[in-house]
Amino acid sequence: MNFKHYSQTIETIADRINNVKQIQLTNEAQLIAFRTIYNCIDLTTLEGSDNEQKIKELCEKAMTNSSENPKETVAAVCVYMPFVKQAKEVLKGTDIEVATVACAFPSGQLPLHLKLAEVSWVANEGADEIDMVISRGKMLEGNYSAVLDEVKAVKAACGKARLKVILETGELKSVALIRKASELAIEGGADFLKTSTGKIQPAATHEAAVVMLDTIQEYYKQSGIQVGFKPAGGISEPDDALLYYKLVKEIVGEQWLNNQWFRVGASRLADKISSLLNA
């Protein structure tokens, strides 16, 4: 795929974000938006202190309301690899997916054959979705072929699991590098582009989201193939999540506004949106 030259600057991107911020939603439209966002949340715990009891509680929280209305549950739980099998068992019989992180998350600093061993192992454990983190060091030194080859190899190792590719945009910093990483991830077979690990600052930003969504839109226009988008890291306020929702709607369109193509990585956001919906 030959992507076009990307002419957007940080200034033009900021103007576009400000324009989207000005879009007003009716009360009904805002309620629909928050219901959609809640149903697109990857309820996440990725801490060194995670244990079986914490994972059990997270899965039980994810299942809240599932017997009444599956569309008002979160989309997935995201846990470290050792807990995938447990989460699958607890969530059996629901529509809630089990996601995990791989490829030496969050640093990405591991030889490729060991990264692939991680991915193959967790795919065999039953993960529905695998979030890989790219090698930012290779991106920063301009070794784009290595990044592309890595994504391709990881995609093959995923088997039936969907692949989310984490760009860690806060370390890439520039518009040009975020754009290039987005292109490489898509060319490598990513099912989703994801902003961040949530382990560095800045994590998810609206500016990075615009670049990633522009790349997704261009790919879709040329190929007819959808690629999902997931902002993650530091998204704890409903209004912040609502702006990502608006950006998705305005740049790639309403057909992305479901949990097949839009996810939000969050741990605190779910409670706040649930409170809004039940007010």
C-alpha positions as CSV (number, residue, x, y, z in Angstrom):
1,M,0.0,0.0,0.0
2,N,1.3,3.4,-1.0
3,F,0.3,5.9,1.7
4,K,0.2,9.5,0.6
5,H,2.5,12.2,1.9
6,Y,1.0,13.4,5.2
7,S,0.8,17.1,5.3
8,Q,-0.8,17.7,8.6
9,T,1.1,19.8,11.2
10,I,0.6,20.0,14.9
11,E,-1.0,23.4,14.3
12,T,-3.5,22.1,11.8
13,I,-4.2,19.1,14.0
14,A,-4.9,21.4,16.9
15,D,-7.3,23.5,14.9
16,R,-9.2,20.3,13.9
17,I,-9.4,19.2,17.5
18,N,-10.8,22.5,18.5
19,N,-13.4,22.4,15.8
20,V,-14.5,18.9,17.0
21,K,-14.7,20.2,20.6
22,Q,-17.2,22.8,19.5
23,I,-19.6,20.1,18.2
24,Q,-22.6,20.1,20.5
25,L,-24.6,16.9,21.2
26,T,-28.2,16.8,22.3
27,N,-28.9,15.2,25.6
28,E,-30.2,12.1,23.8
29,A,-27.1,12.0,21.5
30,Q,-24.8,12.4,24.5
31,L,-26.5,9.5,26.3
32,I,-26.1,7.3,23.2
33,A,-22.4,8.3,23.0
34,F,-21.8,7.4,26.7
35,R,-23.6,4.1,26.3
36,T,-21.4,3.3,23.2
37,I,-18.2,4.4,25.0
38,Y,-19.1,2.1,28.0
39,N,-19.6,-0.8,25.7
40,C,-16.2,-0.1,24.1
41,I,-14.2,0.0,27.3
42,D,-11.4,-2.5,27.9
43,L,-11.5,-2.8,31.6
44,T,-7.9,-3.0,32.5
45,T,-5.5,-3.9,35.3
46,L,-1.8,-4.1,34.4
47,E,0.0,-3.9,37.7
48,G,2.8,-5.9,39.3
49,S,0.5,-6.5,42.3
50,D,-2.2,-8.2,40.3
51,N,-3.3,-11.6,41.7
52,E,-6.1,-14.1,41.2
53,Q,-8.5,-12.4,43.6
54,K,-8.0,-9.0,41.9
55,I,-8.7,-10.6,38.5
56,K,-11.8,-12.3,39.8
57,E,-13.1,-9.0,41.1
58,L,-12.3,-7.3,37.8
59,C,-14.1,-9.9,35.7
60,E,-17.1,-9.8,38.1
61,K,-17.2,-6.0,37.7
62,A,-17.1,-6.4,33.9
63,M,-20.1,-8.8,34.0
64,T,-22.3,-6.2,35.8
65,N,-25.7,-6.0,34.0
66,S,-24.6,-8.7,31.4
67,S,-27.7,-10.9,32.2
68,E,-30.0,-7.9,31.5
69,N,-28.4,-6.2,28.6
70,P,-25.1,-7.4,27.0
71,K,-24.8,-4.0,25.2
72,E,-24.4,-2.3,28.5
73,T,-21.3,-4.2,29.6
74,V,-17.7,-3.4,28.8
75,A,-16.2,-4.9,25.7
76,A,-13.3,-6.7,27.3
77,V,-11.0,-7.2,30.3
78,C,-7.3,-6.6,29.7
79,V,-4.9,-8.5,32.1
80,Y,-1.4,-9.7,32.2
81,M,-0.6,-13.0,30.5
82,P,-0.6,-15.3,33.5
83,F,-4.3,-14.4,34.2
84,V,-5.8,-15.0,30.7
85,K,-6.9,-18.6,31.4
86,Q,-8.5,-17.6,34.7
87,A,-10.3,-14.6,33.1
88,K,-11.6,-16.8,30.3
89,E,-13.1,-19.2,32.8
90,V,-14.8,-16.5,34.9
91,L,-16.2,-14.8,31.8
92,K,-17.4,-18.0,30.1
93,G,-20.8,-17.6,28.6
94,T,-20.6,-13.9,28.2
95,D,-19.7,-11.7,25.2
96,I,-16.9,-10.1,27.1
97,E,-13.5,-10.7,25.4
98,V,-10.2,-11.3,27.2
99,A,-7.3,-9.2,26.1
100,T,-3.7,-9.2,27.2
101,V,-0.4,-7.5,26.5
102,A,2.7,-9.0,25.0
103,C,6.1,-8.4,23.3
104,A,7.9,-7.3,26.4
105,F,5.2,-4.9,27.5
106,P,5.7,-2.0,28.2
107,S,9.4,-1.5,27.1
108,G,9.4,-3.7,23.9
109,Q,13.0,-4.6,24.7
110,L,13.2,-8.3,24.0
111,P,14.6,-10.4,21.1
112,L,12.0,-11.1,18.5
113,H,12.0,-14.9,19.0
114,L,11.1,-14.4,22.7
115,K,8.4,-12.0,21.9
116,L,6.9,-14.5,19.5
117,A,7.1,-17.2,22.2
118,E,5.1,-14.9,24.5
119,V,2.5,-14.3,21.8
120,S,2.2,-18.0,20.9
121,W,1.9,-19.0,24.5
122,V,-0.9,-16.6,25.3
123,A,-2.7,-17.4,22.1
124,N,-2.8,-21.0,23.2
125,E,-4.1,-19.9,26.6
126,G,-7.1,-18.6,24.8
127,A,-6.6,-14.8,24.6
128,D,-9.2,-13.2,22.3
129,E,-7.1,-10.1,21.7
130,I,-3.3,-9.5,22.0
131,D,-1.9,-6.0,22.4
132,M,1.7,-5.9,21.2
133,V,4.0,-2.9,21.8
134,I,6.3,-1.9,19.0
135,S,10.1,-1.4,19.3
136,R,10.2,2.4,19.7
137,G,14.0,2.3,19.7
138,K,14.0,0.9,16.2
139,M,11.4,3.5,15.1
140,L,13.5,6.3,16.5
141,E,16.6,5.1,14.7
142,G,14.7,4.7,11.4
143,N,14.9,0.9,11.2
144,Y,11.4,0.8,9.7
145,S,11.8,-2.6,8.0
146,A,12.5,-4.2,11.4
147,V,9.4,-2.8,12.9
148,L,7.3,-3.9,9.9
149,D,8.7,-7.4,10.0
150,E,8.1,-7.7,13.7
151,V,4.4,-6.7,13.4
152,K,4.0,-9.3,10.6
153,A,5.6,-12.0,12.6
154,V,3.5,-11.2,15.7
155,K,0.3,-11.2,13.6
156,A,1.1,-14.7,12.4
157,A,1.8,-15.9,15.9
158,C,-1.6,-14.5,17.1
159,G,-3.6,-17.3,15.4
160,K,-7.3,-16.4,15.8
161,A,-6.7,-13.6,18.3
162,R,-7.1,-10.0,17.1
163,L,-3.9,-7.9,17.2
164,K,-3.8,-4.4,18.7
165,V,-0.5,-2.6,17.9
166,I,0.6,-0.2,20.6
167,L,2.6,2.7,19.1
168,E,3.5,4.4,22.4
169,T,3.0,7.7,20.8
170,G,4.4,9.7,23.7
171,E,7.9,8.3,23.0
172,L,7.6,8.9,19.2
173,K,6.6,12.5,19.8
174,S,6.5,13.9,16.3
175,V,3.6,13.9,13.8
176,A,5.9,12.3,11.2
177,L,6.9,9.3,13.4
178,I,3.4,8.7,14.7
179,R,2.2,8.7,11.1
180,K,5.0,6.3,10.0
181,A,4.4,3.9,12.9
182,S,0.7,3.9,12.0
183,E,1.4,3.0,8.4
184,L,3.9,0.2,9.4
185,A,1.4,-1.3,11.9
186,I,-1.4,-1.4,9.3
187,E,0.9,-2.8,6.7
188,G,2.0,-5.5,9.2
189,G,-1.6,-6.7,9.7
190,A,-2.8,-4.8,12.8
191,D,-6.5,-5.2,13.6
192,F,-6.3,-2.1,15.8
193,L,-4.0,0.8,16.3
194,K,-3.6,1.7,20.0
195,T,-2.0,4.9,21.3
196,S,-0.2,3.9,24.5
197,T,0.8,1.4,27.2
198,G,-0.3,3.8,29.9
199,K,3.0,3.4,31.5
200,I,4.7,6.7,30.3
201,Q,3.6,10.3,30.0
202,P,2.2,11.6,27.8
203,A,0.0,8.6,27.2
204,A,-3.1,9.0,24.9
205,T,-3.4,12.4,23.3
206,H,-6.0,13.8,21.0
207,E,-3.2,14.9,18.6
208,A,-1.9,11.4,18.2
209,A,-5.5,10.1,17.8
210,V,-6.0,12.4,14.8
211,V,-2.8,11.2,13.0
212,M,-3.8,7.5,13.7
213,L,-7.4,8.0,12.6
214,D,-6.3,9.8,9.4
215,T,-4.1,6.9,8.5
216,I,-6.9,4.4,9.2
217,Q,-9.2,6.5,7.0
218,E,-6.8,6.6,4.1
219,Y,-6.2,2.8,4.3
220,Y,-10.0,2.2,4.4
221,K,-10.6,4.4,1.4
222,Q,-7.9,2.6,-0.7
223,S,-8.5,-1.0,0.5
224,G,-12.1,-1.2,1.9
225,I,-10.6,-2.8,5.0
226,Q,-11.4,-1.4,8.5
227,V,-8.8,-1.1,11.2
228,G,-9.8,-0.3,14.7
229,F,-8.7,2.4,17.0
230,K,-8.0,2.4,20.8
231,P,-6.9,5.3,22.8
232,A,-5.5,4.2,26.2
233,G,-3.7,5.6,29.1
234,G,-4.9,8.4,31.4
235,I,-8.5,8.5,30.1
236,S,-10.4,8.7,33.3
237,E,-13.0,11.5,32.7
238,P,-16.2,11.0,30.6
239,D,-15.7,14.3,28.7
240,D,-12.2,13.2,27.6
241,A,-13.6,9.9,26.3
242,L,-16.4,11.8,24.6
243,L,-13.9,13.8,22.6
244,Y,-12.2,10.6,21.4
245,Y,-15.7,9.4,20.4
246,K,-16.3,12.6,18.4
247,L,-12.9,12.4,16.7
248,V,-13.7,8.8,15.6
249,K,-17.1,9.9,14.3
250,E,-15.8,12.9,12.4
251,I,-12.7,11.3,10.9
252,V,-13.6,7.7,10.1
253,G,-17.3,7.7,10.6
254,E,-20.1,6.1,12.6
255,Q,-19.4,2.6,11.4
256,W,-16.4,2.6,13.7
257,L,-18.6,3.5,16.8
258,N,-19.0,0.0,18.1
259,N,-16.7,-2.3,20.1
260,Q,-15.6,-4.2,17.0
261,W,-13.7,-1.1,15.8
262,F,-13.4,1.3,18.8
263,R,-12.0,0.6,22.2
264,V,-11.0,2.8,25.2
265,G,-8.4,1.5,27.5
266,A,-9.4,2.5,31.0
267,S,-9.7,1.4,34.6
268,R,-11.4,4.4,36.3
269,L,-13.6,5.6,33.4
270,A,-16.2,2.7,33.6
271,D,-17.5,3.7,37.1
272,K,-17.9,7.3,36.1
273,I,-19.8,6.6,32.9
274,S,-21.9,4.0,34.7
275,S,-22.9,6.7,37.2
276,L,-23.9,9.1,34.4
277,L,-26.0,6.4,32.7
278,N,-27.8,5.5,35.9
279,A,-28.3,9.0,37.2
